[in-house]
Amino acid sequence: MKIAFVGKGGSGKTTLSSLFIRHLTANEATVVAVDADINQHLGTALGLDEAAAAALPAMGAHLGLIKDYLRGSNPRIPSADAMIKTTPPGEGSRLLRIGETNPVYETCAREVRLDDGDIRLMATGPFTESDLGVACYHSKVGAVELCLNHLVDGPDEYMVVDMTAGSDSFASGMFTRFDMTFLVAEPTRKGVSVYRQYKEYARDYDVPLKVVGNKVQNQDDLDFLRDEVGDDLLVAVGHSEWVRAMEKGRPRRFELLEADNRCALQTLQDAAEDSYEHRDWERYTRQMVHFHLRNAESWGNAKTGIDLAAQVDPAFVLSESLAVPQPS
């Protein structure tokens, strides 16, 4: 399953991402976590110290390796330089699987030990001083989008992406890559304004979107969220002494997380599993191609100097059967 956490800055989406990852690991799921936020805090939320979190390899710095590995022997892609962030897989492309070992994970991922097991953690890399004035952050997440386009995942396998605040994911079609998008919203006008933006952008693409109310202190807060987002409100989370201790650098074992918050996390997992069961692989592949063609026409062809529409393999459809490793 591919899961995104989105929301405005300060909403608590990174904290909830980390809690969900811990919950999945406690339930024996296999997890690859990705920090795609412009402010890279997922590593520390998962228990890394500042030095270890800062030492995570930046996916953006290894984009050439990622492209070269994923293109494999696809005859429609002559070189890594011919690939853009929306390039879809085709016959001959290498596909990623959650639990396997491959050069992308070996180069870009690091194992993080949690109370109930290990996960892989990858990070896009922070927005640096050298990027100022010459780059926008959605160019940084191109490596993540390529991985999502080439990822074949099965039940009990999760890629959980902590997205950047704002709407950068709408610049390329990345927002259609997820089985479930959890929008973390505080019970404020600003909190629900982000929800309205996502809802409007995603309306025409059947993107599964659920709201997780955070920092909900009383019934009035809950009523406010219900009035503003209606049936999209999945669950609400209130104050957590466990989270407060974690943020002070005094982490407790995850099994000590409050029971109501454990139940809330299970509600998230149930919603994700239900959405995955209804994944339409043909539509998923079709949307990938749609946004690739749009990006090719708007800027990709000019940047690469080739017709990127030729990269589309009309007979290729991602499917769960491809999650089984094929003979080399």
KOLRO-987344 format. One record per residue: x, y, z of N, C-alpha, C, O in turn. Coordinates in steps of 0.05 Angstrom, whole numbers, padded with zeros to 5 digits, always signed. Layout:
N
XYZXYZXYZXYZ
...
END
This chain:
328
+00017-00024+00000+00000+00000+00000+00017+00025+00000+00038+00026+00013
+00009+00045-00014+00023+00070-00016+00006+00091-00001-00017+00096-00008
+00018+00103+00020+00003+00121+00038+00017+00147+00039+00042+00148+00042
+00002+00169+00037+00013+00196+00039+00001+00210+00064-00023+00207+00069
+00018+00225+00078+00008+00243+00099+00013+00271+00090+00036+00278+00083
-00008+00287+00089-00006+00315+00080-00019+00333+00101-00032+00324+00119
-00015+00359+00097-00027+00379+00115-00010+00404+00116+00013+00404+00106
-00020+00424+00129-00005+00449+00131+00018+00446+00151+00017+00428+00167
+00037+00463+00148+00059+00463+00167+00050+00466+00196+00034+00483+00202
+00060+00449+00213+00053+00450+00241+00028+00435+00249+00020+00435+00272
+00016+00421+00230-00009+00407+00235-00004+00381+00251-00022+00370+00264
+00021+00371+00250+00027+00346+00264+00029+00323+00245+00028+00300+00254
+00031+00327+00219+00030+00305+00200+00055+00287+00203+00053+00263+00199
+00078+00299+00209+00102+00283+00212+00100+00265+00237+00108+00242+00236
+00090+00277+00258+00086+00261+00282+00066+00238+00277+00072+00215+00285
+00044+00243+00264+00025+00222+00258+00036+00202+00238+00030+00178+00240
+00052+00211+00219+00065+00193+00201+00082+00173+00217+00081+00149+00212
+00098+00183+00235+00116+00166+00251+00100+00147+00268+00108+00124+00272
+00078+00156+00280+00062+00138+00297+00050+00116+00280+00048+00093+00288
+00041+00123+00256+00029+00103+00238+00050+00083+00229+00044+00059+00228
+00074+00092+00224+00095+00073+00217+00102+00054+00240+00105+00030+00236
+00103+00065+00264+00107+00048+00287+00084+00028+00291+00089+00004+00297
+00060+00037+00287+00037+00020+00289+00038-00003+00269+00033-00026+00276
+00045+00003+00244+00046-00017+00223+00068-00038+00231+00064-00062+00227
+00090-00028+00240+00112-00046+00248+00103-00064+00271+00110-00088+00272
+00089-00053+00290+00078-00070+00312+00059-00091+00302+00056-00112+00314
+00046-00085+00279+00027-00105+00267+00041-00122+00246+00027-00135+00230
+00067-00122+00247+00084-00140+00230+00082-00134+00201+00087-00152+00184
+00076-00110+00193+00077-00102+00165+00106-00095+00158+00122-00088+00175
+00111-00097+00132+00137-00089+00121+00135-00060+00111+00117-00054+00096
+00153-00043+00121+00149-00014+00116+00174-00002+00104+00197-00006+00113
+00170+00014+00083+00190+00033+00073+00179+00061+00079+00157+00068+00069
+00193+00077+00094+00184+00104+00101+00200+00124+00084+00224+00120+00080
+00187+00145+00075+00200+00165+00059+00194+00193+00070+00171+00200+00073
+00215+00208+00076+00212+00236+00084+00214+00253+00059+00236+00258+00049
+00191+00263+00050+00191+00280+00026+00183+00309+00033+00174+00324+00016
+00186+00316+00058+00179+00343+00067+00203+00361+00063+00226+00352+00066
+00198+00386+00058+00220+00406+00055+00235+00409+00081+00259+00415+00081
+00221+00405+00103+00233+00404+00130+00235+00375+00138+00215+00362+00144
+00260+00365+00139+00264+00336+00143+00264+00329+00172+00285+00332+00186
+00241+00320+00183+00240+00313+00211+00230+00284+00216+00227+00276+00240
+00224+00269+00196+00213+00242+00200+00233+00225+00214+00226+00209+00232
+00259+00227+00207+00279+00211+00220+00280+00214+00250+00281+00195+00265
+00280+00239+00259+00281+00244+00288+00254+00235+00301+00255+00226+00324
+00232+00238+00287+00206+00229+00298+00206+00199+00301+00191+00188+00317
+00223+00185+00286+00225+00156+00288+00247+00147+00307+00253+00123+00309
+00260+00167+00320+00279+00160+00341+00308+00164+00335+00325+00160+00352
+00314+00173+00310+00342+00179+00304+00351+00205+00318+00335+00223+00322
+00377+00206+00326+00387+00231+00336+00392+00250+00312+00391+00241+00289
+00397+00275+00319+00399+00295+00298+00422+00288+00278+00419+00292+00254
+00444+00278+00288+00466+00272+00270+00460+00249+00251+00466+00250+00228
+00446+00228+00262+00439+00205+00245+00418+00213+00224+00419+00204+00201
+00399+00230+00232+00379+00240+00213+00392+00256+00191+00384+00254+00168
+00410+00274+00199+00423+00291+00179+00441+00275+00160+00446+00283+00137
+00450+00251+00169+00468+00235+00153+00453+00217+00133+00465+00203+00117
+00426+00217+00133+00411+00201+00114+00418+00210+00086+00419+00234+00080
+00423+00191+00068+00430+00199+00040+00406+00212+00027+00383+00204+00031
+00411+00232+00011+00390+00246-00003+00384+00232-00029+00401+00227-00046
+00358+00224-00033+00350+00211-00057+00356+00228-00082+00364+00218-00103
+00352+00255-00079+00356+00272-00101+00385+00272-00111+00390+00278-00134
+00404+00266-00092+00432+00266-00100+00439+00240-00115+00461+00238-00126
+00421+00221-00115+00426+00195-00129+00406+00190-00151+00400+00167-00157
+00395+00212-00162+00374+00209-00182+00384+00194-00206+00369+00178-00218
+00409+00198-00214+00420+00184-00237+00420+00154-00233+00413+00139-00251
+00429+00145-00209+00429+00116-00203+00401+00105-00203+00396+00084-00214
+00382+00120-00191+00354+00111-00190+00343+00107-00218+00331+00087-00224
+00348+00127-00235+00337+00126-00263+00350+00102-00278+00336+00087-00291
+00376+00100-00275+00390+00079-00290+00381+00051-00282+00378+00033-00299
+00376+00048-00256+00367+00022-00246+00339+00016-00256+00333-00006-00266
+00321+00035-00254+00293+00031-00260+00288+00027-00290+00270+00012-00298
+00304+00040-00307+00299+00037-00336+00306+00009-00345+00295-00001-00365
+00324-00004-00331+00331-00032-00338+00338-00035-00367+00356-00021-00377
+00324-00054-00381+00329-00058-00409+00305-00048-00426+00301-00058-00448
+00290-00029-00415+00267-00018-00430+00277-00005-00456+00291+00015-00454
+00269-00016-00479+00280-00005-00504+00269+00023-00510+00280+00037-00528
+00248+00031-00497+00236+00058-00502+00252+00080-00488+00247+00104-00493
+00270+00073-00470+00285+00092-00454+00315+00088-00460+00327+00070-00449
+00327+00104-00477+00354+00100-00486+00375+00105-00465+00397+00094-00466
+00369+00123-00445+00389+00130-00425+00374+00141-00401+00351+00148-00402
+00389+00143-00379+00378+00155-00354+00371+00184-00359+00352+00194-00348
+00387+00198-00376+00382+00226-00381+00356+00230-00396+00345+00252-00395
+00345+00209-00409+00320+00212-00423+00296+00209-00405+00273+00212-00414
+00300+00202-00380+00278+00198-00361+00272+00224-00346+00291+00239-00340
+00247+00229-00341+00238+00251-00324+00223+00238-00301+00219+00214-00300
+00215+00255-00282+00203+00244-00257+00177+00229-00262+00169+00212-00245
+00163+00233-00284+00138+00220-00290+00141+00196-00308+00121+00183-00315
+00165+00190-00317+00169+00167-00336+00157+00142-00325+00164+00133-00303
+00138+00130-00340+00125+00105-00330+00142+00080-00337+00158+00081-00356
+00138+00059-00323+00151+00034-00330+00139+00021-00355+00116+00027-00362
+00154+00004-00367+00144-00012-00390+00159-00038-00391+00174-00045-00372
+00155-00053-00412+00169-00078-00415+00199-00074-00413+00210-00058-00428
+00212-00089-00396+00241-00086-00392+00249-00069-00368+00271-00070-00359
+00230-00052-00358+00236-00035-00335+00240-00053-00310+00227-00074-00308
+00256-00043-00292+00258-00057-00266+00237-00045-00248+00233-00021-00247
+00224-00062-00233+00204-00054-00214+00215-00057-00185+00231-00075-00180
+00206-00039-00168+00214-00041-00139+00193-00057-00124+00169-00056-00130
+00202-00071-00104+00185-00085-00086+00193-00078-00057+00216-00074-00052
+00173-00077-00040+00178-00066-00013+00200-00081+00002+00217-00069+00014
+00199-00108+00002+00216-00123+00019+00242-00132+00007+00258-00146+00020
+00247-00126-00018+00270-00136-00032+00296-00120-00025+00295-00099-00012
+00318-00131-00035+00343-00116-00034+00350-00108-00063+00349-00124-00081
+00356-00082-00066+00363-00072-00093+00382-00048-00090+00384-00038-00068
+00394-00040-00112+00413-00017-00110+00401+00009-00100+00415+00025-00088
+00375+00013-00106+00362+00038-00097+00361+00038-00066+00368+00058-00054
+00351+00017-00054+00350+00016-00025+00378+00016-00013+00383+00029+00007
+00397+00001-00025+00424-00001-00014+00437+00027-00013+00452+00033+00005
+00431+00043-00034+00444+00070-00035+00428+00091-00019+00441+00108-00006
+00402+00090-00021+00386+00112-00010+00371+00107+00016+00362+00125+00029
+00370+00082+00025+00355+00075+00049+00373+00067+00071+00395+00057+00067
+00364+00072+00095+00378+00063+00119+00358+00049+00137+00335+00057+00139
+00367+00028+00150+00350+00013+00169+00347+00029+00195+00367+00039+00206
+00323+00031+00205+00317+00043+00230+00304+00023+00248+00284+00011+00241
+00315+00019+00272+00304-00001+00290+00283+00013+00308+00289+00032+00322
+00259+00002+00307+00237+00011+00324+00232-00010+00346+00245-00031+00346
+00214-00004+00364+00210-00023+00386+00201-00050+00376+00208-00070+00388
+00186-00051+00354+00174-00076+00346+00185-00087+00320+00174-00105+00308
+00207-00076+00311+00219-00086+00286+00234-00064+00271+00235-00041+00280
+00245-00071+00248+00261-00052+00233+00245-00043+00209+00228-00057+00198
+00250-00018+00200+00239-00007+00176+00262+00004+00158+00285+00007+00168
+00256+00009+00133+00275+00024+00116+00265+00053+00115+00241+00058+00113
+00284+00071+00117+00277+00100+00116+00293+00113+00094+00318+00110+00092
+00279+00128+00077+00292+00143+00056+00283+00172+00059+00263+00178+00070
+00300+00191+00047+00294+00219+00049+00302+00233+00023+00322+00226+00011
+00285+00252+00015+00291+00267-00009+00316+00284-00006+00330+00289-00026
+00321+00292+00018+00342+00311+00023+00330+00339+00027+00310+00345+00015
+00342+00355+00044+00331+00382+00050+00335+00401+00027+00352+00397+00009
+00320+00423+00028+00324+00445+00009+00348+00461+00019+00348+00471+00041
+00369+00462+00003+00394+00473+00011+00398+00502+00001+00383+00511-00016
+00418+00515+00011+00424+00542+00003+00430+00543-00027+00424+00563-00040
+00443+00522-00038+00449+00522-00066+00425+00520-00084+00426+00526-00108
+00402+00512-00072+00377+00510-00088+00363+00537-00090+00346+00540-00108
+00370+00556-00073+00355+00581-00072+00357+00596-00099+00379+00601-00109
+00334+00602-00110+00333+00618-00135+00336+00601-00160+00333+00612-00182
+00343+00575-00157+00347+00559-00181+00330+00534-00182+00330+00519-00202
+00316+00528-00160+00301+00503-00159+00276+00507-00143+00274+00524-00126
+00256+00490-00149+00232+00488-00132+00231+00461-00120+00243+00442-00130
+00217+00458-00097+00220+00434-00082+00209+00410-00096+00217+00387-00091
+00188+00414-00113+00177+00389-00125+00198+00376-00143+00194+00353-00150
+00219+00390-00152+00240+00377-00167+00255+00358-00149+00266+00338-00158
+00256+00364-00123+00270+00346-00104+00255+00319-00101+00268+00299-00096
+00229+00320-00103+00214+00295-00098+00211+00279-00124+00196+00259-00124
+00224+00287-00145+00223+00271-00170+00232+00242-00166+00221+00224-00178
+00252+00238-00149+00262+00211-00144+00241+00195-00130+00238+00171-00136
+00225+00207-00112+00203+00193-00099+00182+00185-00119+00172+00162-00118
+00175+00203-00137+00154+00197-00156+00163+00174-00175+00146+00157-00181
+00188+00174-00183+00197+00152-00200+00195+00126-00185+00187+00105-00197
+00202+00126-00160+00200+00101-00144+00171+00092-00141+00165+00068-00143
+00153+00111-00136+00125+00104-00134+00114+00093-00161+00099+00074-00161
+00122+00105-00183+00113+00095-00209+00123+00067-00215+00110+00052-00230
+00145+00059-00203+00157+00033-00209+00153+00013-00186+00165-00008-00185
+00137+00021-00166+00133+00004-00142+00109-00015-00146+00087-00006-00152
+00114-00040-00142+00092-00060-00141+00091-00071-00113+00109-00085-00104
+00069-00065-00099+00066-00071-00071+00043-00090-00067+00024-00090-00083
+00045-00106-00047+00024-00125-00040+00012-00120-00013+00020-00101+00000
-00006-00137-00004-00018-00134+00023+00004-00136+00044+00024-00150+00041
+00000-00121+00066+00019-00121+00088+00046-00109+00081+00065-00113+00095
+00047-00094+00058+00071-00080+00050+00063-00050+00047+00043-00044+00034
+00079-00033+00059+00072-00004+00059+00095+00013+00051+00118+00009+00060
+00090+00032+00034+00108+00055+00031+00092+00079+00042+00072+00087+00031
+00103+00091+00063+00090+00113+00077+00106+00138+00071+00130+00140+00079
+00094+00158+00059+00108+00182+00050+00098+00206+00066+00074+00213+00065
+00116+00219+00081+00110+00244+00094+00115+00267+00074+00138+00274+00069
+00093+00278+00063+00095+00297+00041+00101+00325+00052+00097+00331+00075
+00111+00342+00034+00116+00370+00041+00089+00384+00045+00070+00378+00031
+00089+00404+00062+00065+00420+00066+00060+00436+00040+00078+00444+00026
+00034+00440+00035+00027+00455+00010+00019+00437-00012+00011+00414-00008
+00022+00447-00037+00011+00433-00060+00031+00424-00081+00024+00420-00104
+00057+00421-00073+00077+00413-00093+00071+00386-00106+00078+00382-00129
+00057+00368-00091+00052+00342-00103+00033+00343-00126+00030+00324-00142
+00018+00366-00129+00000+00369-00151+00014+00379-00177+00001+00382-00198
+00040+00383-00176+00054+00394-00199+00059+00372-00220+00067+00379-00243
+00056+00347-00213+00064+00326-00232+00044+00303-00234+00048+00286-00251
+00026+00301-00216+00008+00278-00215+00016+00258-00193+00004+00237-00190
+00036+00266-00177+00044+00249-00155+00021+00243-00135+00021+00222-00122
+00002+00261-00134-00020+00258-00115-00038+00235-00122-00054+00226-00105
-00036+00224-00147-00052+00201-00155-00038+00175-00149-00049+00154-00156
-00015+00175-00138+00001+00151-00135-00005+00136-00109+00006+00114-00104
-00023+00146-00093-00028+00135-00066-00055+00121-00064-00075+00129-00075
-00054+00098-00049-00079+00085-00043-00096+00100-00023-00121+00099-00023
-00083+00115-00006-00097+00132+00013-00080+00156+00020-00056+00154+00025
-00093+00179+00020-00080+00204+00029-00094+00212+00055-00118+00218+00055
-00078+00214+00076-00088+00223+00102-00081+00252+00105-00057+00259+00107
-00101+00269+00106-00097+00298+00109-00100+00304+00139-00122+00301+00150
-00079+00313+00151-00079+00320+00180-00088+00349+00183-00075+00367+00172
-00110+00353+00197-00121+00380+00199-00127+00387+00228-00139+00371+00243
-00118+00410+00236-00126+00420+00262-00154+00432+00260-00163+00440+00238
-00168+00435+00283-00195+00446+00282-00194+00477+00281-00204+00490+00299
-00183+00487+00259-00181+00516+00255-00188+00521+00226-00189+00503+00209
-00194+00547+00219-00200+00554+00192-00177+00548+00173-00180+00539+00151
-00152+00554+00183-00129+00548+00166-00126+00518+00162-00118+00509+00140
-00131+00503+00182-00129+00474+00180-00147+00462+00159-00139+00445+00143
-00172+00471+00158-00191+00460+00139-00188+00472+00111-00197+00461+00092
-00174+00496+00109-00170+00508+00083-00152+00490+00066-00155+00489+00042
-00132+00477+00078-00115+00458+00064-00132+00435+00053-00127+00425+00031
-00150+00425+00070-00168+00404+00061-00184+00412+00036-00185+00396+00017
-00195+00436+00036-00210+00445+00013-00193+00446-00012-00203+00439-00034
-00168+00455-00009-00150+00456-00032-00145+00428-00044-00147+00424-00068
-00139+00409-00026-00134+00382-00035-00159+00370-00048-00157+00357-00069
-00181+00374-00035-00206+00363-00045-00212+00373-00074-00221+00358-00091
-00207+00399-00078-00213+00411-00104-00194+00400-00125-00202+00393-00147
-00168+00398-00119-00149+00388-00138-00153+00359-00145-00150+00351-00168
-00161+00343-00125-00163+00314-00129-00190+00305-00139-00194+00282-00145
-00209+00324-00141-00237+00317-00147-00240+00300-00173-00255+00280-00173
-00225+00306-00194-00229+00293-00219-00213+00267-00222-00213+00255-00243
-00199+00259-00201-00181+00236-00204-00187+00214-00184-00172+00195-00182
-00210+00215-00171-00218+00194-00152-00196+00187-00132-00191+00164-00126
-00183+00208-00121-00162+00203-00102-00174+00198-00074-00188+00215-00064
-00169+00175-00062-00179+00170-00035-00167+00189-00015-00143+00190-00012
-00184+00204-00002-00175+00225+00017-00191+00223+00043-00216+00224+00042
-00177+00221+00065-00190+00221+00091-00176+00241+00109-00152+00245+00108
-00192+00254+00126-00182+00274+00144-00177+00262+00172-00194+00248+00182
-00154+00267+00182-00147+00260+00210-00146+00285+00226-00128+00302+00223
-00166+00289+00244-00166+00312+00261-00144+00310+00282-00142+00289+00295
-00128+00331+00285-00107+00330+00304-00109+00353+00323-00119+00375+00316
-00099+00349+00348-00100+00370+00369-00129+00377+00375-00136+00400+00381
-00146+00357+00375-00174+00360+00381-00177+00358+00412-00171+00338+00424
-00187+00380+00424-00187+00382+00453-00214+00377+00465-00216+00370+00489
-00236+00381+00450-00262+00379+00462-00283+00374+00440-00277+00372+00416
-00308+00372+00449-00330+00366+00430-00334+00388+00410-00341+00383+00387
-00329+00413+00418-00332+00435+00399-00312+00433+00376-00319+00438+00353
-00288+00425+00382-00268+00420+00362-00277+00399+00342-00274+00401+00318
-00287+00377+00354-00296+00355+00337-00320+00363+00320-00321+00356+00296
-00339+00378+00331-00362+00387+00316-00353+00406+00293-00365+00405+00272
-00333+00423+00299-00323+00441+00278-00313+00425+00254-00319+00432+00231
-00296+00405+00259-00285+00389+00238-00307+00375+00222-00306+00374+00198
-00327+00364+00236-00348+00350+00223-00364+00369+00205-00373+00361+00183
-00369+00393+00215-00384+00412+00199-00368+00420+00174-00380+00425+00153
-00342+00421+00176-00325+00431+00154-00318+00410+00133-00316+00416+00110
-00313+00385+00142-00304+00365+00123-00323+00342+00120-00319+00324+00103
-00344+00341+00136-00365+00321+00132-00355+00292+00136-00340+00286+00154
-00364+00275+00117-00357+00246+00119-00328+00240+00114-00319+00218+00119
-00313+00260+00105-00284+00255+00100-00269+00254+00127-00245+00245+00127
-00281+00262+00149-00268+00260+00175-00267+00231+00183-00288+00219+00188
-00244+00219+00184-00241+00191+00191-00239+00187+00221-00252+00169+00233
-00222+00202+00234-00217+00199+00262-00204+00224+00273-00193+00240+00258
-00206+00228+00299-00194+00251+00312-00175+00242+00334-00179+00223+00348
-00153+00257+00336-00132+00251+00356-00129+00275+00374-00128+00298+00365
-00127+00269+00400-00124+00290+00420-00096+00292+00431-00077+00283+00418
-00094+00302+00455-00069+00305+00469-00057+00277+00475-00072+00259+00482
-00031+00275+00473-00017+00250+00479+00007+00255+00496+00026+00269+00488
+00007+00244+00520+00031+00246+00537+00054+00230+00525+00077+00238+00529
+00048+00209+00511+00069+00193+00498+00084+00210+00477+00108+00210+00476
+00068+00224+00461+00080+00242+00441+00096+00264+00454+00118+00271+00445
+00085+00276+00475+00099+00297+00489+00126+00287+00500+00146+00302+00498
+00127+00263+00511+00152+00252+00521+00172+00248+00498+00196+00253+00501
+00162+00238+00475+00179+00234+00452+00191+00260+00442+00215+00261+00436
+00175+00281+00442+00184+00307+00432+00204+00319+00451+00220+00337+00444
+00204+00311+00476+00224+00320+00496+00250+00303+00495+00269+00308+00510
+00250+00283+00477+00274+00266+00476+00274+00244+00497+00295+00233+00503
+00250+00238+00508+00248+00218+00529+00228+00197+00519+00207+00193+00532
+00235+00182+00498+00215+00164+00486+00208+00140+00504+00226+00130+00519
+00183+00133+00504+00174+00109+00518+00169+00087+00498+00168+00093+00474
+00167+00063+00507+00161+00041+00489+00134+00046+00475+00115+00056+00488
+00132+00038+00450+00108+00044+00435+00083+00031+00446+00061+00041+00443
+00087+00008+00460+00064-00006+00471+00050+00011+00493+00028+00005+00500
+00064+00032+00502+00052+00049+00523+00036+00072+00512+00026+00088+00527
+00035+00074+00485+00018+00095+00473-00011+00092+00482-00020+00069+00485
-00024+00114+00487-00051+00113+00498-00070+00095+00481-00068+00094+00456
-00088+00081+00494-00105+00062+00480-00123+00075+00459-00126+00063+00438
-00133+00099+00464-00150+00112+00445-00134+00120+00420-00145+00119+00398
-00109+00127+00423-00092+00133+00401-00084+00108+00385-00081+00109+00361
-00080+00086+00399-00075+00061+00385-00099+00053+00368-00096+00044+00345
-00123+00057+00379-00147+00052+00364-00150+00070+00339-00158+00061+00318
-00142+00095+00343-00143+00114+00320-00124+00105+00298-00131+00106+00274
-00100+00096+00305-00081+00086+00285-00092+00061+00271-00087+00057+00247
-00105+00044+00285-00117+00020+00273-00139+00028+00253-00142+00015+00232
-00154+00049+00259-00174+00059+00241-00161+00068+00215-00172+00064+00193
-00138+00081+00217-00123+00090+00193-00115+00065+00177-00118+00065+00152
-00104+00045+00190-00095+00021+00176-00119+00007+00162-00117-00002+00139
-00141+00006+00176-00165-00007+00164-00174+00008+00139-00181-00005+00119
-00173+00034+00140-00182+00050+00117-00162+00046+00093-00171+00044+00070
-00136+00044+00099-00116+00040+00079-00120+00013+00066-00119+00010+00041
-00125-00008+00082-00129-00035+00071-00154-00036+00054-00154-00050+00033
-00175-00023+00062-00199-00023+00046-00195-00010+00019-00205-00019-00001
-00180+00012+00019-00175+00026-00006-00158+00009-00024-00162+00008-00048
-00138-00004-00013-00120-00021-00029-00135-00043-00043-00130-00050-00066
-00154-00055-00028-00170-00077-00039-00186-00068-00064-00193-00085-00081
-00191-00042-00067-00206-00032-00089-00189-00018-00110-00199-00004-00128
-00162-00022-00108-00144-00010-00128-00150-00020-00156-00152-00045-00160
-00153-00002-00174-00157-00009-00202-00130-00005-00216-00122+00018-00222
-00116-00027-00222-00089-00025-00232-00089-00011-00260-00070+00004-00267
-00109-00017-00276-00110-00005-00303-00113+00025-00301-00100+00040-00315
-00131+00034-00284-00135+00063-00280-00110+00076-00268-00102+00098-00276
-00097+00062-00250-00073+00072-00237-00051+00076-00258-00038+00097-00258
-00048+00057-00276-00028+00059-00297-00036+00081-00317-00019+00096-00327
-00062+00083-00323-00072+00103-00342-00067+00131-00332-00059+00149-00347
-00071+00136-00306-00066+00162-00294-00036+00169-00295-00028+00192-00300
-00019+00149-00291+00010+00153-00292+00017+00163-00320+00033+00182-00323
+00007+00150-00341+00012+00157-00368+00001+00185-00374+00014+00201-00388
-00023+00191-00365-00036+00217-00369-00018+00240-00360-00014+00259-00375
-00008+00237-00336+00009+00259-00325+00036+00260-00338+00048+00281-00340
+00046+00237-00346+00072+00237-00360+00069+00252-00387+00086+00268-00393
+00048+00247-00401+00044+00261-00427+00040+00291-00422+00050+00307-00438
+00026+00299-00401+00023+00327-00395+00049+00340-00389+00055+00362-00399
+00065+00327-00372+00091+00339-00365+00110+00339-00389+00126+00357-00392
+00109+00318-00406+00125+00318-00430+00119+00342-00448+00138+00355-00458
+00094+00347-00452+00086+00369-00470+00093+00396-00458+00102+00414-00472
+00089+00399-00431+00093+00426-00419+00122+00433-00415+00129+00457-00418
+00139+00414-00409+00168+00421-00405+00187+00398-00411+00211+00403-00417
+00178+00373-00409+00197+00351-00411+00210+00348-00438+00234+00343-00440
+00194+00350-00460+00206+00348-00486+00227+00369-00492+00248+00363-00503
+00221+00393-00483+00241+00415-00487+00266+00410-00471+00288+00416-00480
+00263+00400-00446+00286+00396-00429+00304+00373-00439+00329+00376-00439
+00292+00351-00449+00308+00328-00457+00315+00328-00487+00334+00315-00495
+00300+00344-00502+00304+00344-00531+00294+00320-00546+00302+00316-00569
+00277+00305-00534+00265+00281-00547+00235+00281-00542+00225+00296-00525
+00221+00265-00557+00192+00261-00554+00187+00241-00532+00189+00217-00537
+00181+00250-00508+00177+00232-00485+00152+00215-00487+00149+00196-00473
+00134+00222-00505+00110+00206-00509+00118+00178-00518+00103+00158-00514
+00141+00176-00532+00150+00150-00542+00158+00131-00519+00162+00107-00524
+00160+00141-00495+00167+00124-00472+00144+00107-00462+00147+00088-00447
+00120+00114-00471+00096+00100-00461+00093+00073-00476+00093+00072-00500
+00092+00052-00460+00087+00025-00470+00057+00019-00469+00047+00014-00447
+00043+00020-00491+00013+00018-00490+00003-00009-00480-00020-00011-00471
+00020-00029-00480+00011-00056-00472+00017-00062-00443+00010-00082-00432
+00032-00043-00430+00041-00049-00403+00021-00039-00382+00012-00016-00383
+00014-00056-00363-00003-00049-00340+00010-00060-00315+00015-00084-00313
+00014-00043-00295+00023-00053-00269+00002-00071-00258-00022-00066-00261
+00010-00092-00243-00009-00109-00231+00003-00123-00207+00028-00124-00204
-00014-00132-00189-00004-00145-00165+00012-00170-00171+00030-00177-00155
+00007-00183-00193+00022-00207-00200+00052-00201-00204+00068-00219-00200
+00058-00176-00211+00085-00168-00215+00100-00165-00189+00124-00160-00189
+00086-00167-00166+00099-00165-00140+00116-00189-00134+00133-00188-00117
+00111-00211-00149+00127-00235-00146+00153-00232-00162+00151-00227-00186
+00176-00234-00149+00201-00230-00164+00203-00249-00188+00197-00273-00185
+00211-00238-00210+00213-00253-00235+00241-00265-00237+00260-00254-00227
+00244-00288-00251+00270-00300-00255+00288-00280-00270+00279-00267-00288
+00314-00279-00262+00333-00261-00275+00342-00274-00301+00359-00261-00316
END
